[in-house]
Amino acid sequence: MKTFDYTLDYKHINMREHPERYTIGRGEQGVLMVEPYKSEILPYWRFKTPDIARESAEHIYRMFLAYKQAGDFVGMDMARKFLQMGYTRARRYTHHKGGRKFSTSDGSLLPYLKDPVKAESAAIFKAKWEEAKADKDYVRMKREHRKKYESI
């Protein structure tokens, strides 16, 4: 498996037109870099409350399905990454008010909290992320993308 290539000029590469340049990487790598998907998905990515998270996760999952219908694996993977990031960021805010794990003044670990509202938001995103990454077509297309473009 190739690691995500951070050296590419993502602001000027349209990955829809050049899927051969897209590397899946690990987890959420590149989620805020790969265009045009970042600009298409980011406006819908929110997790402040469970209602907002539900609306956001459902919208992004519908985008995942639309990319799937279009045969656009890179779009599917980017939607999956945004769902995953919704989970991980909401979890961070569940445990750390303000989302910061470490103090900016001395670098010490900030107190561990349990915010039930953010925990619910995280669970909403996790369910949609799990649904996306288990999608049979996504799994197949991911394997094909790696075989075709990442085995070089």
N, CA, C and O atoms as a DFTB+ gen file, in Angstrom:
608 C
 N C O
     1  1       0.843      -1.173       0.000
     2  2       0.000       0.000       0.000
     3  2       0.891       1.240       0.000
     4  3       1.797       1.371       0.822
     5  1       0.613       2.153      -0.946
     6  2       1.376       3.396      -1.018
     7  2       0.871       4.380       0.033
     8  3      -0.313       4.408       0.367
     9  1       1.792       5.178       0.538
    10  2       1.391       6.229       1.469
    11  2       0.885       7.420       0.675
    12  3       1.200       7.573      -0.505
    13  1       0.104       8.255       1.328
    14  2      -0.450       9.427       0.672
    15  2       0.680      10.358       0.274
    16  3       1.586      10.623       1.065
    17  1       0.625      10.855      -0.960
    18  2       1.687      11.700      -1.492
    19  2       1.389      13.167      -1.200
    20  3       0.586      13.793      -1.893
    21  1       2.034      13.710      -0.179
    22  2       1.821      15.103       0.212
    23  2       2.612      16.085      -0.657
    24  3       2.498      17.297      -0.477
    25  1       3.404      15.578      -1.586
    26  2       4.227      16.473      -2.403
    27  2       3.489      17.023      -3.625
    28  3       3.960      17.971      -4.253
    29  1       2.347      16.444      -3.964
    30  2       1.609      16.906      -5.141
    31  2       0.984      18.285      -4.902
    32  3       0.677      18.646      -3.766
    33  1       0.804      19.026      -5.949
    34  2       0.191      20.359      -5.886
    35  2      -1.327      20.189      -5.991
    36  3      -1.911      20.395      -7.055
    37  1      -1.952      19.815      -4.882
    38  2      -3.369      19.465      -4.880
    39  2      -4.288      20.616      -5.254
    40  3      -5.394      20.379      -5.740
    41  1      -3.864      21.843      -5.044
    42  2      -4.701      22.996      -5.410
    43  2      -4.898      23.089      -6.914
    44  3      -5.873      23.678      -7.380
    45  1      -3.977      22.510      -7.673
    46  2      -4.022      22.628      -9.125
    47  2      -4.241      21.295      -9.844
    48  3      -4.147      21.237     -11.070
    49  1      -4.526      20.242      -9.111
    50  2      -4.794      18.948      -9.733
    51  2      -6.254      18.590      -9.501
    52  3      -6.714      18.528      -8.360
    53  1      -6.971      18.359     -10.575
    54  2      -8.357      17.915     -10.478
    55  2      -8.332      16.387     -10.458
    56  3      -8.121      15.748     -11.489
    57  1      -8.547      15.815      -9.286
    58  2      -8.455      14.358      -9.149
    59  2      -9.601      13.626      -9.846
    60  3      -9.501      12.425     -10.101
    61  1     -10.678      14.328     -10.155
    62  2     -11.744      13.702     -10.940
    63  2     -11.230      13.439     -12.353
    64  3     -11.548      12.420     -12.965
    65  1     -10.436      14.368     -12.853
    66  2      -9.856      14.209     -14.188
    67  2      -8.604      13.337     -14.176
    68  3      -8.224      12.776     -15.204
    69  1      -7.960      13.222     -13.008
    70  2      -6.710      12.457     -12.899
    71  2      -6.754      11.481     -11.717
    72  3      -5.966      11.618     -10.781
    73  1      -7.658      10.503     -11.746
    74  2      -7.729       9.555     -10.630
    75  2      -6.463       8.728     -10.476
    76  3      -6.205       8.181      -9.404
    77  1      -5.683       8.633     -11.523
    78  2      -4.433       7.878     -11.453
    79  2      -3.431       8.526     -10.502
    80  3      -2.483       7.870     -10.070
    81  1      -3.621       9.794     -10.171
    82  2      -2.703      10.498      -9.268
    83  2      -3.144      10.408      -7.812
    84  3      -2.419      10.831      -6.911
    85  1      -4.326       9.860      -7.586
    86  2      -4.884       9.768      -6.232
    87  2      -4.361       8.530      -5.520
    88  3      -4.434       7.419      -6.044
    89  1      -3.836       8.737      -4.323
    90  2      -3.410       7.646      -3.464
    91  2      -4.352       7.603      -2.265
    92  3      -4.585       8.625      -1.620
    93  1      -4.881       6.451      -1.971
    94  2      -5.842       6.299      -0.877
    95  2      -5.186       6.659       0.450
    96  3      -5.757       7.411       1.241
    97  1      -4.017       6.139       0.694
    98  2      -3.325       6.404       1.953
    99  2      -4.008       5.697       3.116
   100  3      -4.725       4.714       2.932
   101  1      -3.770       6.217       4.313
   102  2      -4.348       5.639       5.531
   103  2      -5.358       6.598       6.117
   104  3      -5.143       7.810       6.110
   105  1      -6.437       6.082       6.614
   106  2      -7.415       6.883       7.338
   107  2      -7.921       8.074       6.562
   108  3      -8.500       7.937       5.484
   109  1      -7.693       9.256       7.131
   110  2      -8.220      10.501       6.572
   111  2      -7.177      11.280       5.777
   112  3      -7.405      12.445       5.449
   113  1      -6.061      10.677       5.464
   114  2      -4.985      11.414       4.795
   115  2      -5.491      12.125       3.544
   116  3      -6.141      11.521       2.691
   117  1      -5.185      13.411       3.449
   118  2      -5.528      14.193       2.272
   119  2      -6.957      14.701       2.218
   120  3      -7.349      15.331       1.236
   121  1      -7.742      14.440       3.251
   122  2      -9.156      14.794       3.209
   123  2      -9.390      16.278       2.950
   124  3     -10.377      16.639       2.310
   125  1      -8.516      17.134       3.428
   126  2      -8.690      18.572       3.232
   127  2      -7.803      19.126       2.123
   128  3      -7.517      20.323       2.086
   129  1      -7.370      18.248       1.222
   130  2      -6.487      18.666       0.145
   131  2      -7.016      18.335      -1.245
   132  3      -6.867      19.137      -2.167
   133  1      -7.619      17.187      -1.406
   134  2      -7.940      16.641      -2.726
   135  2      -9.159      17.346      -3.334
   136  3     -10.265      17.295      -2.795
   137  1      -8.922      17.999      -4.462
   138  2      -9.968      18.723      -5.180
   139  2     -10.439      17.943      -6.403
   140  3      -9.660      17.174      -6.966
   141  1     -11.663      18.112      -6.824
   142  2     -12.659      19.082      -6.380
   143  2     -13.483      18.594      -5.187
   144  3     -14.407      19.274      -4.742
   145  1     -13.145      17.429      -4.682
   146  2     -13.968      16.787      -3.652
   147  2     -13.992      17.559      -2.339
   148  3     -15.040      17.675      -1.704
   149  1     -12.845      18.086      -1.931
   150  2     -12.818      18.867      -0.690
   151  2     -13.838      19.994      -0.761
   152  3     -14.610      20.198       0.176
   153  1     -13.842      20.723      -1.867
   154  2     -14.758      21.852      -2.015
   155  2     -16.214      21.411      -2.143
   156  3     -17.118      22.155      -1.763
   157  1     -16.447      20.226      -2.665
   158  2     -17.816      19.717      -2.807
   159  2     -18.384      19.218      -1.487
   160  3     -19.567      19.414      -1.209
   161  1     -17.555      18.575      -0.671
   162  2     -18.038      17.900       0.534
   163  2     -17.932      18.769       1.781
   164  3     -18.836      18.760       2.616
   165  1     -16.852      19.511       1.919
   166  2     -16.590      20.275       3.136
   167  2     -17.749      21.174       3.581
   168  3     -18.004      21.254       4.783
   169  1     -18.459      21.849       2.682
   170  2     -19.553      22.717       3.153
   171  2     -20.656      21.975       3.924
   172  3     -21.428      22.604       4.647
   173  1     -20.734      20.670       3.780
   174  2     -21.781      19.882       4.440
   175  2     -21.293      19.180       5.700
   176  3     -22.074      18.506       6.371
   177  1     -20.015      19.327       6.031
   178  2     -19.403      18.598       7.146
   179  2     -19.554      19.378       8.444
   180  3     -18.872      20.383       8.650
   181  1     -20.451      18.916       9.328
   182  2     -20.724      19.576      10.601
   183  2     -21.065      18.531      11.654
   184  3     -21.609      17.473      11.338
   185  1     -20.737      18.839      12.921
   186  2     -21.016      17.855      13.982
   187  2     -21.330      18.480      15.332
   188  3     -21.249      17.796      16.352
   189  1     -21.687      19.757      15.368
   190  2     -21.870      20.465      16.636
   191  2     -22.916      19.829      17.543
   192  3     -22.706      19.728      18.752
   193  1     -24.041      19.397      16.973
   194  2     -25.101      18.733      17.737
   195  2     -25.477      17.452      17.012
   196  3     -25.161      17.303      15.832
   197  1     -26.141      16.528      17.687
   198  2     -26.563      15.302      17.001
   199  2     -27.461      15.565      15.785
   200  3     -27.329      14.884      14.769
   201  1     -28.362      16.532      15.876
   202  2     -29.221      16.831      14.724
   203  2     -28.407      17.336      13.542
   204  3     -28.632      16.926      12.404
   205  1     -27.460      18.228      13.814
   206  2     -26.586      18.742      12.760
   207  2     -25.713      17.610      12.214
   208  3     -25.525      17.503      11.003
   209  1     -25.183      16.774      13.094
   210  2     -24.343      15.650      12.676
   211  2     -25.131      14.673      11.813
   212  3     -24.620      14.180      10.807
   213  1     -26.359      14.392      12.194
   214  2     -27.203      13.461      11.434
   215  2     -27.448      13.995      10.024
   216  3     -27.300      13.271       9.040
   217  1     -27.823      15.267       9.943
   218  2     -28.061      15.882       8.639
   219  2     -26.786      15.861       7.793
   220  3     -26.831      15.555       6.602
   221  1     -25.662      16.185       8.410
   222  2     -24.378      16.212       7.722
   223  2     -23.966      14.818       7.239
   224  3     -23.624      14.631       6.071
   225  1     -24.002      13.863       8.136
   226  2     -23.582      12.501       7.786
   227  2     -24.475      11.914       6.697
   228  3     -23.990      11.245       5.785
   229  1     -25.758      12.160       6.792
   230  2     -26.676      11.643       5.768
   231  2     -26.425      12.311       4.425
   232  3     -26.460      11.650       3.387
   233  1     -26.171      13.613       4.436
   234  2     -25.893      14.320       3.183
   235  2     -24.598      13.799       2.558
   236  3     -24.552      13.531       1.357
   237  1     -23.563      13.659       3.356
   238  2     -22.284      13.177       2.830
   239  2     -22.422      11.735       2.351
   240  3     -21.809      11.356       1.353
   241  1     -23.214      10.933       3.046
   242  2     -23.418       9.555       2.584
   243  2     -24.170       9.536       1.250
   244  3     -23.871       8.711       0.385
   245  1     -25.141      10.435       1.076
   246  2     -25.830      10.532      -0.220
   247  2     -24.839      10.940      -1.315
   248  3     -24.940      10.478      -2.451
   249  1     -23.894      11.796      -0.973
   250  2     -22.843      12.154      -1.933
   251  2     -22.005      10.921      -2.274
   252  3     -21.668      10.694      -3.435
   253  1     -21.675      10.132      -1.257
   254  2     -20.950       8.866      -1.457
   255  2     -21.689       8.004      -2.485
   256  3     -21.081       7.473      -3.414
   257  1     -23.001       7.873      -2.307
   258  2     -23.808       7.058      -3.226
   259  2     -23.863       7.671      -4.623
   260  3     -23.862       6.942      -5.615
   261  1     -23.911       8.987      -4.713
   262  2     -23.913       9.649      -6.021
   263  2     -22.573       9.432      -6.733
   264  3     -22.541       9.177      -7.937
   265  1     -21.482       9.533      -5.994
   266  2     -20.168       9.244      -6.583
   267  2     -20.117       7.782      -7.037
   268  3     -19.572       7.475      -8.097
   269  1     -20.673       6.907      -6.249
   270  2     -20.725       5.483      -6.606
   271  2     -21.496       5.300      -7.912
   272  3     -21.039       4.595      -8.812
   273  1     -22.652       5.926      -8.014
   274  2     -23.472       5.805      -9.221
   275  2     -22.714       6.319     -10.442
   276  3     -22.873       5.796     -11.545
   277  1     -21.891       7.343     -10.239
   278  2     -21.101       7.911     -11.337
   279  2     -19.833       7.104     -11.622
   280  3     -19.099       7.418     -12.559
   281  1     -19.570       6.061     -10.817
   282  2     -18.359       5.264     -10.991
   283  2     -17.104       6.007     -10.565
   284  3     -16.009       5.715     -11.048
   285  1     -17.262       6.966      -9.662
   286  2     -16.167       7.833      -9.226
   287  2     -15.625       7.336      -7.879
   288  3     -16.093       7.752      -6.819
   289  1     -14.641       6.449      -7.939
   290  2     -14.084       5.898      -6.707
   291  2     -13.430       6.967      -5.840
   292  3     -13.590       6.948      -4.619
   293  1     -12.699       7.895      -6.446
   294  2     -12.006       8.923      -5.654
   295  2     -13.044       9.714      -4.858
   296  3     -12.823       9.995      -3.680
   297  1     -14.159      10.075      -5.469
   298  2     -15.225      10.770      -4.756
   299  2     -15.785       9.932      -3.626
   300  3     -16.036      10.443      -2.535
   301  1     -15.984       8.640      -3.879
   302  2     -16.463       7.741      -2.823
   303  2     -15.489       7.716      -1.657
   304  3     -15.891       7.799      -0.496
   305  1     -14.201       7.600      -1.976
   306  2     -13.204       7.515      -0.913
   307  2     -13.110       8.819      -0.140
   308  3     -12.932       8.809       1.078
   309  1     -13.227       9.927      -0.830
   310  2     -13.189      11.220      -0.139
   311  2     -14.416      11.386       0.758
   312  3     -14.291      11.894       1.872
   313  1     -15.590      10.972       0.302
   314  2     -16.790      11.034       1.145
   315  2     -16.596      10.137       2.363
   316  3     -16.960      10.514       3.477
   317  1     -16.027       8.957       2.157
   318  2     -15.737       8.048       3.271
   319  2     -14.791       8.723       4.268
   320  3     -14.980       8.606       5.478
   321  1     -13.779       9.423       3.766
   322  2     -12.832      10.106       4.641
   323  2     -13.518      11.209       5.450
   324  3     -13.213      11.386       6.629
   325  1     -14.431      11.944       4.838
   326  2     -15.155      12.985       5.580
   327  2     -16.046      12.374       6.659
   328  3     -16.175      12.935       7.747
   329  1     -16.656      11.236       6.366
   330  2     -17.451      10.555       7.396
   331  2     -16.550      10.107       8.542
   332  3     -16.896      10.267       9.713
   333  1     -15.401       9.550       8.200
   334  2     -14.441       9.126       9.225
   335  2     -13.967      10.325      10.032
   336  3     -13.854      10.240      11.255
   337  1     -13.688      11.438       9.367
   338  2     -13.228      12.621      10.066
   339  2     -14.329      13.197      10.957
   340  3     -14.038      13.752      12.017
   341  1     -15.583      13.072      10.539
   342  2     -16.680      13.503      11.404
   343  2     -16.666      12.736      12.707
   344  3     -16.879      13.302      13.780
   345  1     -16.414      11.443      12.606
   346  2     -16.318      10.605      13.806
   347  2     -15.125      11.005      14.669
   348  3     -15.275      11.239      15.868
   349  1     -13.947      11.083      14.064
   350  2     -12.748      11.336      14.869
   351  2     -12.745      12.729      15.486
   352  3     -12.322      12.897      16.630
   353  1     -13.210      13.727      14.744
   354  2     -13.232      15.079      15.306
   355  2     -14.289      15.203      16.402
   356  3     -14.033      15.815      17.439
   357  1     -15.456      14.636      16.185
   358  2     -16.481      14.683      17.234
   359  2     -15.989      13.959      18.484
   360  3     -16.269      14.393      19.601
   361  1     -15.255      12.851      18.304
   362  2     -14.690      12.137      19.463
   363  2     -13.689      13.022      20.193
   364  3     -13.659      13.040      21.424
   365  1     -12.872      13.752      19.450
   366  2     -11.911      14.640      20.104
   367  2     -12.640      15.688      20.947
   368  3     -12.232      15.975      22.072
   369  1     -13.714      16.257      20.402
   370  2     -14.486      17.246      21.157
   371  2     -15.266      16.592      22.295
   372  3     -15.593      17.259      23.277
   373  1     -15.566      15.312      22.181
   374  2     -16.193      14.576      23.284
   375  2     -15.259      14.573      24.485
   376  3     -15.693      14.749      25.623
   377  1     -13.981      14.373      24.222
   378  2     -12.999      14.193      25.286
   379  2     -12.279      15.471      25.709
   380  3     -11.733      15.539      26.811
   381  1     -12.274      16.479      24.845
   382  2     -11.520      17.702      25.141
   383  2     -12.312      18.918      24.695
   384  3     -12.494      19.131      23.497
   385  1     -12.782      19.713      25.635
   386  2     -13.528      20.930      25.315
   387  2     -12.668      21.819      24.417
   388  3     -11.500      22.074      24.713
   389  1     -13.249      22.278      23.337
   390  2     -12.499      23.106      22.398
   391  2     -11.707      22.295      21.393
   392  3     -11.115      22.868      20.479
   393  1     -11.679      20.974      21.534
   394  2     -11.000      20.109      20.579
   395  2      -9.497      20.004      20.744
   396  3      -8.852      19.272      19.994
   397  1      -8.927      20.706      21.691
   398  2      -7.473      20.652      21.902
   399  2      -7.139      19.595      22.943
   400  3      -7.718      19.560      24.029
   401  1      -6.198      18.740      22.587
   402  2      -5.765      17.698      23.511
   403  2      -4.679      18.198      24.464
   404  3      -4.540      17.709      25.584
   405  1      -3.915      19.184      23.991
   406  2      -2.773      19.653      24.767
   407  2      -2.863      21.154      25.012
   408  3      -3.389      21.895      24.181
   409  1      -2.357      21.588      26.133
   410  2      -2.326      22.999      26.496
   411  2      -1.401      23.752      25.550
   412  3      -0.316      23.272      25.219
   413  1      -1.833      24.932      25.116
   414  2      -0.970      25.745      24.258
   415  2       0.121      26.443      25.061
   416  3       1.129      26.871      24.498
   417  1      -0.072      26.558      26.361
   418  2       0.924      27.258      27.180
   419  2       2.108      26.372      27.567
   420  3       3.257      26.804      27.475
   421  1       1.838      25.130      28.000
   422  2       2.954      24.290      28.443
   423  2       2.994      22.899      27.797
   424  3       3.869      22.096      28.118
   425  1       2.064      22.613      26.899
   426  2       2.069      21.337      26.185
   427  2       1.537      20.166      26.981
   428  3       1.579      19.029      26.513
   429  1       1.034      20.425      28.181
   430  2       0.517      19.326      29.002
   431  2      -0.829      18.833      28.463
   432  3      -1.556      19.572      27.799
   433  1      -1.136      17.600      28.757
   434  2      -2.406      17.002      28.344
   435  2      -3.535      17.666      29.119
   436  3      -3.495      17.760      30.346
   437  1      -4.540      18.122      28.387
   438  2      -5.688      18.772      29.028
   439  2      -6.617      17.717      29.642
   440  3      -6.564      16.548      29.258
   441  1      -7.456      18.120      30.584
   442  2      -8.349      17.159      31.252
   443  2      -9.241      16.406      30.263
   444  3      -9.727      16.959      29.277
   445  1      -9.427      15.156      30.562
   446  2     -10.269      14.282      29.760
   447  2     -11.713      14.456      30.217
   448  3     -12.018      14.328      31.403
   449  1     -12.602      14.748      29.263
   450  2     -14.013      14.983      29.566
   451  2     -14.876      13.932      28.875
   452  3     -14.380      13.094      28.122
   453  1     -16.158      13.995      29.142
   454  2     -17.105      13.133      28.437
   455  2     -18.333      13.975      28.122
   456  3     -19.216      14.134      28.965
   457  1     -18.388      14.513      26.913
   458  2     -19.515      15.330      26.471
   459  2     -20.492      14.413      25.742
   460  3     -20.202      13.974      24.629
   461  1     -21.637      14.117      26.339
   462  2     -22.583      13.175      25.731
   463  2     -23.159      13.664      24.401
   464  3     -23.515      12.851      23.548
   465  1     -23.253      14.967      24.217
   466  2     -23.770      15.508      22.954
   467  2     -22.791      15.211      21.822
   468  3     -23.188      14.733      20.759
   469  1     -21.515      15.495      22.054
   470  2     -20.508      15.218      21.024
   471  2     -20.326      13.712      20.822
   472  3     -20.040      13.263      19.712
   473  1     -20.493      12.936      21.891
   474  2     -20.401      11.478      21.764
   475  2     -21.502      10.953      20.844
   476  3     -21.271      10.045      20.045
   477  1     -22.688      11.525      20.960
   478  2     -23.784      11.109      20.080
   479  2     -23.495      11.521      18.631
   480  3     -23.756      10.761      17.699
   481  1     -22.964      12.707      18.457
   482  2     -22.582      13.153      17.110
   483  2     -21.546      12.210      16.508
   484  3     -21.629      11.850      15.334
   485  1     -20.575      11.817      17.318
   486  2     -19.540      10.891      16.850
   487  2     -20.153       9.550      16.444
   488  3     -19.776       8.981      15.420
   489  1     -21.078       9.056      17.225
   490  2     -21.721       7.773      16.923
   491  2     -22.494       7.835      15.611
   492  3     -22.517       6.861      14.857
   493  1     -23.114       8.952      15.340
   494  2     -23.861       9.133      14.084
   495  2     -22.911       9.040      12.899
   496  3     -23.187       8.335      11.928
   497  1     -21.783       9.757      12.980
   498  2     -20.808       9.700      11.901
   499  2     -20.183       8.311      11.780
   500  3     -19.948       7.824      10.674
   501  1     -19.916       7.680      12.915
   502  2     -19.293       6.356      12.868
   503  2     -20.179       5.360      12.138
   504  3     -19.685       4.557      11.347
   505  1     -21.479       5.400      12.393
   506  2     -22.398       4.471      11.740
   507  2     -22.372       4.655      10.220
   508  3     -22.336       3.672       9.480
   509  1     -22.390       5.892       9.755
   510  2     -22.362       6.142       8.301
   511  2     -21.001       5.802       7.709
   512  3     -20.921       5.301       6.588
   513  1     -19.926       6.070       8.457
   514  2     -18.581       5.714       8.002
   515  2     -18.480       4.198       7.840
   516  3     -17.968       3.708       6.833
   517  1     -18.972       3.457       8.841
   518  2     -18.939       1.993       8.772
   519  2     -19.747       1.491       7.581
   520  3     -19.333       0.554       6.898
   521  1     -20.898       2.111       7.333
   522  2     -21.734       1.717       6.202
   523  2     -21.000       1.953       4.884
   524  3     -21.025       1.104       3.993
   525  1     -20.353       3.097       4.763
   526  2     -19.627       3.417       3.531
   527  2     -18.458       2.470       3.305
   528  3     -18.299       1.936       2.207
   529  1     -17.642       2.256       4.323
   530  2     -16.440       1.438       4.103
   531  2     -16.751      -0.044       3.911
   532  3     -15.906      -0.800       3.433
   533  1     -17.967      -0.460       4.284
   534  2     -18.372      -1.853       4.081
   535  2     -19.122      -2.057       2.770
   536  3     -19.400      -3.196       2.395
   537  1     -19.448      -0.994       2.076
   538  2     -20.178      -1.084       0.811
   539  2     -19.404      -1.995      -0.153
   540  3     -18.219      -1.777      -0.404
   541  1     -20.073      -2.997      -0.679
   542  2     -19.402      -3.989      -1.536
   543  2     -18.762      -3.358      -2.766
   544  3     -17.657      -3.734      -3.159
   545  1     -19.450      -2.408      -3.368
   546  2     -18.875      -1.752      -4.542
   547  2     -17.672      -0.899      -4.160
   548  3     -16.687      -0.850      -4.897
   549  1     -17.745      -0.229      -3.016
   550  2     -16.610       0.558      -2.546
   551  2     -15.397      -0.349      -2.330
   552  3     -14.293      -0.030      -2.771
   553  1     -15.604      -1.466      -1.658
   554  2     -14.508      -2.407      -1.382
   555  2     -13.888      -2.896      -2.686
   556  3     -12.666      -2.952      -2.816
   557  1     -14.733      -3.247      -3.647
   558  2     -14.244      -3.725      -4.947
   559  2     -13.481      -2.619      -5.671
   560  3     -12.382      -2.847      -6.177
   561  1     -14.062      -1.420      -5.719
   562  2     -13.424      -0.317      -6.433
   563  2     -12.115       0.112      -5.763
   564  3     -11.175       0.525      -6.442
   565  1     -12.056       0.016      -4.453
   566  2     -10.822       0.330      -3.729
   567  2      -9.718      -0.652      -4.119
   568  3      -8.581      -0.257      -4.378
   569  1     -10.067      -1.924      -4.155
   570  2      -9.101      -2.954      -4.549
   571  2      -8.639      -2.710      -5.991
   572  3      -7.449      -2.812      -6.288
   573  1      -9.575      -2.389      -6.881
   574  2      -9.227      -2.133      -8.278
   575  2      -8.350      -0.891      -8.421
   576  3      -7.403      -0.887      -9.207
   577  1      -8.660       0.158      -7.668
   578  2      -7.855       1.381      -7.735
   579  2      -6.422       1.097      -7.292
   580  3      -5.464       1.523      -7.937
   581  1      -6.291       0.383      -6.200
   582  2      -4.936       0.058      -5.724
   583  2      -4.179      -0.783      -6.734
   584  3      -2.999      -0.546      -6.993
   585  1      -4.863      -1.767      -7.305
   586  2      -4.203      -2.642      -8.274
   587  2      -3.786      -1.867      -9.529
   588  3      -2.696      -2.071     -10.064
   589  1      -4.661      -0.983      -9.983
   590  2      -4.406      -0.255     -11.230
   591  2      -3.406       0.891     -11.063
   592  3      -2.551       1.096     -11.924
   593  1      -3.510       1.641      -9.956
   594  2      -2.720       2.863      -9.814
   595  2      -1.667       2.859      -8.724
   596  3      -0.689       3.601      -8.813
   597  1      -1.845       2.043      -7.701
   598  2      -0.942       2.123      -6.566
   599  2       0.079       0.999      -6.510
   600  3       0.920       0.965      -5.612
   601  1       0.011       0.099      -7.444
   602  2       0.971      -1.013      -7.430
   603  2       2.203      -0.692      -8.247
   604  3       3.088      -1.533      -8.409
   605  1       2.261       0.523      -8.761
   606  2       3.380       0.948      -9.603
   607  2       4.620       1.179      -8.763
   608  3       5.668       1.543      -9.297
